[in-house]
């Protein structure tokens, strides 16, 4: 599975956006508007499924593939566990 970082700033329908994001694969909410997503989908597919929430100029969206071998950072122990195990508690 591939690992992506999804960052966003959304003005409306955030809960619907989060449901759509979670439907794409295994997720971990690591900061307020940032999620990790593990999925077999390609970047373009993820973007096309999430972009409609921003079609009216409603905020910003970034979908970035993450190379797990090149990550550095300071995150919660739950997030580190999720990254290490590749599973989710449905955060």
C-alpha positions, 0 to 999 in steps of 0.5 A, spaced: 500 500 500 502 507 498 502 512 504 499 519 502 499 525 506 492 529 505 493 536 508 487 541 507 483 548 509 476 547 508 470 552 509 464 548 509 462 540 509 468 538 513 465 532 516 463 530 509 470 531 507 473 526 512 468 521 511 470 521 503 477 521 505 476 515 510 472 511 505 479 511 501 483 507 505 486 506 512 487 513 515 490 517 521 489 524 523 496 526 525 494 534 526 488 538 526 487 538 518 492 533 516 491 526 515 495 520 513 492 515 508 494 508 506 491 506 500 492 502 493 489 508 489 494 513 485 494 520 487 490 522 481 484 518 484 485 520 491 485 527 488 479 526 484 475 523 489 476 529 494 477 535 489 469 536 489 469 538 496 473 544 494 470 546 487 467 552 489 473 555 491 472 552 498 479 552 501 485 548 499 487 541 498 494 537 498 495 530 496 502 528 497 505 521 496 510 520 502 516 515 502 516 512 509 524 511 508 525 518 508 520 521 514 522 525 520 518 529 525 515 529 532 508 526 532 504 523 537 505 516 539 499 513 536 501 516 530 508 513 530 504 506 532 500 507 526 505 508 521 509 503 524 504 498 524 500 500 518 493 499 521 488 504 524 484 505 530 480 509 526 482 516 528 
